[in-house]
Each structure stands twice: as C-alpha cells, then as structure tokens.
C-alpha cells in the first residue's frame, strides 16, 4: 500500500500513475493516515460506494457489540 502526503497531490500525473498501479493510496496529513483513495471505474461507482458504506456500517456494528461486552 502506498502512502502519500497531501502536498504530493500537486504532482497530479505521478499521483494518477501511482493510483493506476497500486489501486489504492493512503493519504496522510502530518504523517498520519487520513483518507483512503481507491481506483474505481465510472460504471461501477455506485456499487463501489455501496460496498464501502456496508464495510463502514459492519465495522461500526462490530465496534458497538465489542463495547457492550
């Protein structure tokens, strides 16, 4: 997995080349992970977004269940 800083986004050609090769990039701020950037295809945007939302929801439910125990 590739990590890049916010300042690296200014080098857009290199950023897009890296994303095409790696498929996912962790965007950092002050050296700490802040966002995940995923390569997607326009025709699968809605399906990808739905999958990401399901994953966040499942993680939130699992965390809530763990806290109750």
Secondary structure in CASP SS format (residue, H / E / C, confidence):
PFRMAT SS
TARGET T0000
AUTHOR 0000-0000-0000
METHOD secondary structure of the structure
MODEL  1
X C 1.00
X E 1.00
X E 1.00
X E 1.00
X E 1.00
X H 1.00
X H 1.00
X H 1.00
X H 1.00
X H 1.00
X C 1.00
X H 1.00
X H 1.00
X H 1.00
X H 1.00
X H 1.00
X H 1.00
X H 1.00
X H 1.00
X H 1.00
X H 1.00
X H 1.00
X C 1.00
X E 1.00
X E 1.00
X E 1.00
X E 1.00
X E 1.00
X E 1.00
X C 1.00
X C 1.00
X E 1.00
X E 1.00
X E 1.00
X E 1.00
X E 1.00
X E 1.00
X E 1.00
X C 1.00
X C 1.00
X C 1.00
X H 1.00
X H 1.00
X H 1.00
X H 1.00
X H 1.00
X H 1.00
X H 1.00
X H 1.00
X H 1.00
X H 1.00
X H 1.00
X H 1.00
X H 1.00
X H 1.00
X H 1.00
X H 1.00
X H 1.00
X H 1.00
X H 1.00
X H 1.00
X H 1.00
X H 1.00
X H 1.00
X H 1.00
X H 1.00
X H 1.00
X H 1.00
X C 1.00
END
